[in-house]
Amino acid sequence: MKGNLWLNVLAGILASVIFAVLLSSGLPLQYAFGFLLGLLIIFIFAGNSLYFLFGLFLFRPAIDEFLVSIRIALGGMDLGMGGILSLFLCTSVIFTFLFNPRYIKRLHHPVIYLYLIFVLIEVFTFFNSPDPSSGVKALLKYFSIMSVMVLIILNIRREKDAYLILRAFIYSAIIPVLIGYVNLAIDGAARFQGSFDHPNILASFVVLILGCLIVQLDQPNRFKKFSIGRIIYIIFLIVPLVLTQTRSAWGAILLFAVIYAVFYNRSWILPSLIIFCIVGLTPFVQQRVLDTIGSYGESTTVDEESSLGWRLEQWKDLYAKALKRPLTGYGLYADIRLSEEEHAAHNDYLKFFIESGVFGVLSYFSCFFYLLFSAFKYQHERYSNLTRKVSIFFICYIPSFLIVSYVENMASYIVIHWYLWGMMAVLISAQALEREQKILELRRARLDSTEDDDEEDD
C-alpha cells in the first residue's frame, strides 16, 4: 500500500515538472492541459477501467472543442487530441485482452461480427481513398467505436456496473448544454451548439439522451412515474434541442415519442401531444420547417437554395457518379472530394454507396437492422429490466436513426456512435449476465442434486 502511495506521489511530481516545462516552453496552454489530460486518462485506466469508462462517457462531450483545438503533426498527418484518444482506446483493448481474458467469449455476438465486417470493408476502401489523411482519421473513428464496445462488454461484470455506465450516458449532456446556455447569454448565438462544433451534432446527441430519459434506462426497477428532477432535466434538454434549429432531430424525437407512447406507455400520449403542439405552433419552428423546401409569401416550393433543394441537387450528382462504381466505390471521403462544393453527402446511404459500394451500405446498416430485430426478441417480461429497457430504447430509437441517416451525416458524428454502440454493448453484457446467471443456477442445482444422492447412498 505504501509502495503504491509513493509511486503515485512520484508520478504526480513528474507530471507537475513536465507540465511546468511545457508552460515555460511557450506552447499554447491547451497543449499543456492536453498532456495532463492524457496522463490522467492513463492513470485512471490503469487503476480501474470501469471508472475510466464512466469518466470517459461522462465528460467526453464536454471537452469536444478542447480535443479538436489540440493538433499534432504525426507522419505528415494533422491529428487532433480526439484521434490520439481513439488510438489509446484501441491500444487499451489489447491490454484488456491480455490481462482480463475471462469475458472474451461475450464478444461472440452477431452484432460484433457484423460491425467487424463493416470495419474490414472500410479498411479495404481506404486504399482507394482520394484523401489518405482523412481516410486514416475515418478508420481511427471506426476502430475507436469498436474499442468502446469491447471495453464495455469486457468490464461489465454485474448489473450495477451496467447502470453506472448508463448513468454516465444520461448525465453527460449537462455540461455541454450548460456551456450552450452560457454562450447564448453572452453572445446570443444564432443556433445553439453547446460544447460541440456544430448544432446538428448537439441536436443528435440530445435526442439520444432524451430517449434514455424517457425509457428510464438509469432506473433498475420497472417503469414508474417521472420524478420532478427527471421532468426538469427533460425540459432542460428540450429547449436547446429546439434552439439548435435542427429539423431532422425534431422529427427524430417526435417519432421516438410516438413509438414509445403507442406501444409501451400510453400515459405518454397526451403529454407528448401537448408538448409537440406548443412547440410546433411557435412561429420560429414553423418558419424553420418551411425553410426546408423554401417559402415565398403564401407559396411554398422546392428550390436549389432551400435546405432540401441543394441536398437533392447534390444527391443527384453523387448518385450518378456512384453508379459508375457500384461495387467498389471511390474510397473513404469520396463524397466530399467528388462533390462540386466539397460538402459531405448529408445522406449516409449515399455516403457509403459512393465510398465503398453496395457492400459498404449493406455492412453498415445491417448492424442496425439486426440490432432492431434482436431488440424485439428481448423486450418481453421474461427478461431482466435492464435487458428489456435497453431493447425498448433501440426499438424506439433505431427507426428514427435510420430515417435521419437519409438526410444527415450521422455516420460522421463519432460522439453519437460512441454512446449508441456503447448502449449496444450494455445490451450484449445484460444478455450475457442473464445467460451466466442461468448457467450458475444450473450448476448449483446439479451440485445440490449430487449432494442429495450422496446422502441417500450413505
Buried (B, 14 or more C-beta within 10 A) or exposed (E): EEEEEEEEEEEEEEBEEBBEEBBEEEEEEBBBBBBBBBBEBBBBBEEEBBBBBBBBBBBBBBBBBBBBBBEEEEEEBEBBBBBBBBBBBBEBBEEBEEEBEEBEEBBEBEBBEBBBBBBEBBBEBBEBBBBBBBBBBBBBBBBBBBBBBBBBBBBBBEBEBBBBBBBBBBBBBBBBBBBBBEBBEEEEBEBBBBBBEBBBBBBBBBBBBBBBBBBBBBBBEEBEEBEEEBEEBBEBBBBBBBBBBBBBBBBBBBBBBBBBBEEBBEEBBEEBEEBBEEBEEEEEBEEBBEBBBBBEEEEEEEEEEBBBBBBEEBBEBBBEBBEEBEEBBBBBBBBBBBBEEEBBBBBBBBBBBBBBBBBBBBBBBBBBEBBBEBBEEBBEEEBBBBBBBBBBBBBBBBBBBBBBBBBBBBBBBBBBBBBBBBBBBBBBBBBBBBEBEEEEEEEEEEEEEEEEEEEEEE
